[in-house]
C-alpha cells in the first residue's frame, strides 16, 4: 500500500462528509478499499439535497496528497473527507 493510499483510507474512515471541488456532500455509504476491492467497486456514496455522487476504487486510486487531508484525484477533482467534529 502506498503512503498516499494509506492516508486517503485513513481520512475516509468514519467520514461524515466529503468535499469535492468545494461542494460538501453528506456520506451515506463508505467502503474502505482493501485487496479484494475491484476498480469498478463503489467505495463512496454521498448526497447533497437531491444530488447524489459516488466514487469508485478506480477513481480514488493514485490520488495525490496535496496536504492537510486534501487529495487530487486522477480526474483532477479535489477531495477532502471530514467528520462532524471538524465542521464548525
Secondary structure, 3 states (H helix, E strand, C coil): CCHHHHHHHHHHCCCCEEEECCEEEEEEEECCCCCCCCCCCEEEEEEECCEEEEEEHHHHCCCEEEECCEEECCCCCEEEEECHHHCC
